[in-house]
Amino acid sequence: MNMKKPGFLGEWYLNFNWGMLAFVFHRISGLALVLYIFLHIYTIGHSLGGGNEFDRMMQSYNTPVGHVLEYFLLLAVLWHLFNGFRITITDFLRFSHQQRRLILWVFIICGVIALGSLFRFIPALNSLFGGF
């Protein structure tokens, strides 16, 4: 009998659970925040060249793409913050039996804040949807 072992995505599909999804999102958001720190240091470094150079650099971020990236930064910070709280509560306060409920609350809180701030971070959506 020749049984082929499923690949990563196939195994993930077969053994899906919310904890694994939270783990993957936590790792991705952590890497995104590390990349943001390097970009932030690069941008702040332009202030050494004078105010005009820094202002020019900041204007380059004031584009629709810059607004979307800023929104993704918010999503990464939200997820990393609330999932980190969930991990801390689970580990130190012994709420491991409440793991699923805590993950659900993290998804709900992040989703509500993300939807609530969507029009604030991406002003182009205001004109598309009639100025909410």
Buried (B, 14 or more C-beta within 10 A) or exposed (E): EEEEEEEEEEEBEEEEEBEEEBEEBBEEBBEBBEEBEEEEEEBEEBEEEEEEEBEEBEEEEEEEEEBEBBBBBBBBBBBBBBBBBBBEBBEEEEBEEBBEEBBEBBBEBBEEBBEEBBBEBBEEBEEEEEEE
